[in-house]
Amino acid sequence: MKTSRAALAAASKNPRHDAFRRFMKDIPAVVSAVVLISIVLCCLIMPIFYTQSPTKIHVDLVKSGPVPGHPMGMDSMGRDFLARMLHGGRVTLRLAFSAVLYAAVIGTVLGILSGYFGGVFDMIVMRITDALAAIPTILLITVIECALGWGQGYFRYAMALSFLPPFIKVLRASVMEIMSSEYIEAARALGVRNFGIIRRHVLRNVLSPLIVQLSNTAAESFTLCTIVGYLGIGVNPPTPEWGRLVQGGFNFFRNVTWVSLAPGLTIIVMVLCLNLIGNGLRDALDPNANHL
């Protein structure tokens, strides 16, 4: 009994365990996480078992509803709609998450170094950050697509550039707050090198704001992918992508409602789940903050 009580007491003092327990008590965030993971797993795993081609045209089944072998029916061109939803989800997930990953890695490195070293390096990074923040995202996407080639998914690099400023500013502010701590001064007094201080002390203490920023940026990334696909500057047809599926079914909305409704609702659900997860992570990782 004494051992178990000691273990519980030690666990209660672990901030990660406390944050996890607080997150698990947030029912909307937990349900959102389950729904989000379910959608992602369906897109990644189900195409292995559901072998219908997303590009094969069945002329005799154009705009048909659910039929044997095609549980979600066909789109306006006679292509299996469930297959296009699943494969389109793979494409959208890859584009959205890769843009967030690029921005997170580069933004974290620049934000930490800028906040840690300051000086001229900080000034240069912040001026570049301000310049990127001033460029409209759609304009940046158009320029990148024109430069690298239309319809190949290169717009994810433009999205990553537009996501950089928030990551840099959040990480920079967190590091500057950490630098005034006594344990940083103690580490320097003991002769610990800059890389050691960053690895042992800085990285560990910026994980909370980084995780929250990741979830919020992921929601923005999915919304932007949908907009780009709807505008027709995402990926070239016949490759399926959720934003393009919404755009492709818009003209036939009255006759084939589900062609636009299904991908649109899926995107709305994913963005809502990411926002709720972000709110849950924010409250779990920073319970003392007053959120309006």
Disulfide bonds with the S-S distance in Angstrom:
none
